[in-house]
Amino acid sequence: MGSVVPPLDVSAEELEALLEGVREVLGEAGYQKLKAAIRTLSYVTELLKKREATLASLRRLLCRARSEKTEAVLEQAGILRSPTPREPPTEVGSKKPGHGRHGAKAYPGAQRIEVLHATLHRGDRCPECQRGKVYPLQEPGLRVRMQGQAPIAATVYQLQKLRCNLCGEVFTAEAPAGVDEEKYDATTASMIALLRYGSGFPWNRLADLEESLGLPLPVATQCEVVAEAATRLQPAMEELIRQAAQGEVMHNDDTAMRILRLAREPSDERTGVFTTGIVSSGPGWRAALYASGSKHAGENLAEVLKHRVAGLRSPIQMCDALSRNTPKTANGVKILLANCMAHGRRQFVDVAANFPEECGYVLESLGMVYANDALTREQGLDANERLRFHQQYSGPLMQQLHEWSTDQLVGAKTEPNSGLGRAISYMLNHWQPLTLFLREAGAPLDNNVVERALKKAILHRNYVYPAITRST
């Protein structure tokens, strides 16, 4: 077999120079033919290069990167940067485990059954060596077995009936303990609510699934079961709102929602409908609240803050820079406003194809800040330690970014009305709330927590609610 010849990088000028050296050997006719072939090949090569460059530009303009990660955005923009090695500010913990099969610890909701050895017990003589004694190990052997089942199951209790052949009296067997005459127990309502509102499962689809499994559950019945359970859960919801109002950090945002019939106040002239997500957190706890109606995220957060106990320190509120997300509190509660760094970063992601070098600098700078934040989580730093860590390592990065951004606009290096200029202006106009994490302990970098929480509501956009009560 012949060996593979590696490709040679030879220009048209070099080929013509070689051709001149053998001109006398080839003769004038052969020389002219080869010279024409070399020039034709050079012309076609240049055309292919221009075509490839044009296609790459079109791909960058028309196609968004599948991911907003810095590497993917820069690759989409045509910048292939080699990663710059950077020593971490402090020691990092052990390497994270890679992807693989889930072990038994990955199933916290699984039923666990202890299986004892059939023949051996603690202290028995070893059947192998006949000298030692066996004792149980701390870590048992594990075997995971999965089985399918209907999301809502039914059990039919056949209560035996006996009748006296003389007097005709009928005697019915007692139902087992815990089985009363109520057909739908609390777990039924919980499962329907989780499927419908937690996973976006349409009413009719759930009814069809149960029907196919031999367990008919009409849509009207599902609604009645959930509505009855909601009434019972009202005190728990009110207590959850009260506790969420005492949080130290509060994330809020809203998303458009479709509701066919919504009861509005007579003075309400709004036509939009929204679902607000509020995620409040304190030491060792986190609570998520949802409210659907015509009110915006700031108004719904203000309703929650009415339950805040007087005398607590000002909570940190994380949101994007829309004014409708900021609450107007009436009971003296003052907030520390933090804006979402991910929203500011996305301004540069959107224009990276047109301004690859400038956006690459911004995205890489913010990437190092996020890397520092990840280190604080890996090392389990508390809020004050995290603040000092960011002030030491992220503060200089953000200061350099601020100076660069100011120089781009003040020094007329960037057109203010361009996409890059608007992205830089957004960062500079909201610089103080964007960098609250450098001044306040516990201030988050972004609003991704509530963005993920709102995905539960976004599941419902493809299906319209038949009706809803007043907004909360």
Secondary structure as the mmCIF struct_conf table of DSSP 4:
data_model
#
loop_
_struct_conf.conf_type_id
_struct_conf.id
_struct_conf.beg_label_comp_id
_struct_conf.beg_label_asym_id
_struct_conf.beg_label_seq_id
_struct_conf.end_label_comp_id
_struct_conf.end_label_asym_id
_struct_conf.end_label_seq_id
HELX_LH_PP_P HELX_LH_PP_P1 GLY A 2 PRO A 7
HELX_RH_AL_P HELX_RH_AL_P1 ALA A 12 GLY A 21
TURN_TY1_P TURN_TY1_P1 VAL A 22 VAL A 22
HELX_RH_AL_P HELX_RH_AL_P2 ARG A 23 LEU A 62
BEND BEND1 ARG A 66 ARG A 66
BEND BEND2 LYS A 69 LYS A 69
HELX_RH_AL_P HELX_RH_AL_P3 THR A 70 GLN A 76
TURN_TY1_P TURN_TY1_P2 ALA A 77 GLY A 78
HELX_LH_PP_P HELX_LH_PP_P2 ARG A 81 PRO A 85
BEND BEND3 PRO A 89 THR A 90
BEND BEND4 SER A 94 SER A 94
HELX_LH_PP_P HELX_LH_PP_P3 LYS A 95 PRO A 97
BEND BEND5 HIS A 99 HIS A 99
HELX_RH_3T_P HELX_RH_3T_P1 ALA A 104 ALA A 106
TURN_TY1_P TURN_TY1_P3 PRO A 108 GLY A 109
BEND BEND6 ALA A 110 ALA A 110
BEND BEND7 ALA A 118 THR A 119
TURN_TY1_P TURN_TY1_P4 ARG A 122 GLY A 123
HELX_LH_PP_P HELX_LH_PP_P4 ASP A 124 ASP A 124
STRN STRN1 ARG A 125 ARG A 125
HELX_LH_PP_P HELX_LH_PP_P5 CYS A 126 CYS A 126
TURN_TY1_P TURN_TY1_P5 PRO A 127 CYS A 129
BEND BEND8 GLN A 130 GLY A 132
STRN STRN2 LYS A 133 LYS A 133
BEND BEND9 GLN A 138 GLU A 139
BEND BEND10 PRO A 151 ILE A 152
STRN STRN3 LYS A 161 ARG A 163
TURN_TY1_P TURN_TY1_P6 ASN A 165 CYS A 167
STRN STRN4 VAL A 170 THR A 172
HELX_LH_PP_P HELX_LH_PP_P6 ALA A 173 PRO A 176
TURN_TY1_P TURN_TY1_P7 ALA A 177 GLY A 178
BEND BEND11 GLU A 181 GLU A 181
BEND BEND12 LYS A 183 TYR A 184
HELX_RH_AL_P HELX_RH_AL_P4 ALA A 186 ALA A 193
HELX_RH_PI_P HELX_RH_PI_P1 LEU A 194 GLY A 198
BEND BEND13 SER A 199 SER A 199
HELX_RH_AL_P HELX_RH_AL_P5 TRP A 203 SER A 212
TURN_TY1_P TURN_TY1_P8 LEU A 213 GLY A 214
HELX_RH_AL_P HELX_RH_AL_P6 VAL A 219 ALA A 244
TURN_TY1_P TURN_TY1_P9 ALA A 245 GLN A 246
BEND BEND14 GLU A 248 GLU A 248
STRN STRN5 VAL A 249 ALA A 256
STRN STRN6 ILE A 259 ILE A 259
BEND BEND15 LEU A 260 LEU A 260
STRN STRN7 LEU A 262 LEU A 262
TURN_TY1_P TURN_TY1_P10 PRO A 266 SER A 267
STRN STRN8 PHE A 274 GLY A 282
TURN_TY1_P TURN_TY1_P11 PRO A 283 GLY A 284
STRN STRN9 TRP A 285 GLY A 293
BEND BEND16 SER A 294 SER A 294
HELX_RH_AL_P HELX_RH_AL_P7 ALA A 297 LEU A 305
TURN_TY1_P TURN_TY1_P12 LYS A 306 HIS A 307
HELX_LH_PP_P HELX_LH_PP_P7 ARG A 308 VAL A 309
TURN_TY1_P TURN_TY1_P13 ALA A 310 GLY A 311
HELX_LH_PP_P HELX_LH_PP_P8 LEU A 312 PRO A 315
STRN STRN10 ILE A 316 CYS A 319
BEND BEND17 ALA A 321 ALA A 321
HELX_RH_3T_P HELX_RH_3T_P2 SER A 323 ASN A 325
BEND BEND18 THR A 326 THR A 326
BEND BEND19 ALA A 330 GLY A 332
STRN STRN11 LEU A 336 ASN A 339
HELX_RH_AL_P HELX_RH_AL_P8 MET A 341 ASP A 350
TURN_TY1_P TURN_TY1_P14 VAL A 351 ASN A 354
BEND BEND20 PHE A 355 PHE A 355
HELX_RH_AL_P HELX_RH_AL_P9 PRO A 356 GLU A 378
TURN_TY1_P TURN_TY1_P15 GLN A 379 GLY A 380
HELX_RH_AL_P HELX_RH_AL_P10 ALA A 383 TYR A 393
TURN_TY1_P TURN_TY1_P16 SER A 394 SER A 394
HELX_RH_AL_P HELX_RH_AL_P11 GLY A 395 VAL A 410
TURN_TY1_P TURN_TY1_P17 GLY A 411 ALA A 412
BEND BEND21 THR A 414 THR A 414
TURN_TY1_P TURN_TY1_P18 PRO A 416 ASN A 417
BEND BEND22 SER A 418 SER A 418
HELX_RH_AL_P HELX_RH_AL_P12 GLY A 419 ASN A 429
TURN_TY1_P TURN_TY1_P19 HIS A 430 HIS A 430
HELX_RH_AL_P HELX_RH_AL_P13 TRP A 431 LEU A 434
TURN_TY1_P TURN_TY1_P20 THR A 435 THR A 435
HELX_RH_3T_P HELX_RH_3T_P3 LEU A 436 LEU A 438
TURN_TY1_P TURN_TY1_P21 ARG A 439 ARG A 439
BEND BEND23 GLU A 440 GLU A 440
TURN_TY1_P TURN_TY1_P22 ALA A 441 GLY A 442
BEND BEND24 LEU A 445 LEU A 445
BEND BEND25 ASN A 447 ASN A 447
HELX_RH_AL_P HELX_RH_AL_P14 ASN A 448 ILE A 458
HELX_RH_3T_P HELX_RH_3T_P4 LEU A 459 ASN A 462
BEND BEND26 TYR A 463 TYR A 463
STRN STRN12 TYR A 465 TYR A 465
BEND BEND27 PRO A 466 PRO A 466
STRN STRN13 ILE A 468 ILE A 468
#
